[in-house]
Amino acid sequence: MKKVLLALLGFFISSQAFAADAAATRAKIEQALGGNIRDAAEVARDANRKPAEVLEFFGLEDDMKVLEISPATGYWSKFVGPTLCNNGGELVFSVSVSDGFKSDVMSLDGLSCSSAINDEVSLQNIPEFSFDDDDFDMVLTFWNLHNPSAEGRENMNRAVFDALKPGGIYGTVDHTRRHMEPTSREAQNGRRLDPVLIIKEMIDVGFEFVDFSDMHYHTEDDLTREVGTPGVRGNTDRWVLKFRKPE
């Protein structure tokens, strides 16, 4: 009985410490969201994208080594970077990293710990490859998995799996497609993905499915219109999925 109580006490203490660490990181993310390297248009997207909530759900910690795939113009990079760089972490960018991004975003205050690898790989053409760096604690990609072909996604997801530490997290967000709905011009669903399909694809390459969040559930999106359609743009129903590389 004594051993059981000690084990429970240890679990309680570790849980409390984890909660404290998560709260401390969330505070640093919130601080970075208020940073002066972000422009007004980016700040305006925060209410819809819920960035602090998303990163807390994925379990971001401020001293992690993180890979961000295809950062586009750097919406996420401009607060993930300072959260990591100011606390001993590291942020690496890969896949479709433009020269403009390197010169305009990676040079900003708070991103001194950032670097770019495999920038010759594009979302539209992903061969079998391995990342030039590894031992990542977390890999993140936002609204990108709908761009490659199924084969390209598999190649990228296998490369992510190999680049993560055992126990590392792969966090993904994208626009929702109806389950089992094929791609068609009539359905205007080319930039949407079935979350069940993505879970299957991730499990097939070796990931464990950890959890999902409904924080981006939008009842007003009936999943029948292209994601850029006025009235839908910025308010699409989106899935948020969390995967883990087995230990």
Secondary structure as UniProt FT lines:
FT   HELIX           2..33
FT   TURN            36..37
FT   HELIX           40..49
FT   HELIX           51..58
FT   TURN            62..63
FT   STRAND          65..69
FT   TURN            72..73
FT   TURN            75..76
FT   HELIX           77..85
FT   TURN            86..88
FT   STRAND          90..94
FT   HELIX           99..104
FT   TURN            105..107
FT   TURN            109..110
FT   TURN            112..113
FT   STRAND          114..117
FT   TURN            119..120
FT   TURN            123..124
FT   STRAND          136..142
FT   TURN            145..146
FT   HELIX           150..163
FT   STRAND          164..176
FT   TURN            179..180
FT   TURN            185..188
FT   TURN            190..191
FT   HELIX           195..204
FT   TURN            205..206
FT   STRAND          208..213
FT   TURN            215..216
FT   TURN            219..220
FT   TURN            227..228
FT   TURN            230..234
FT   STRAND          238..244
//
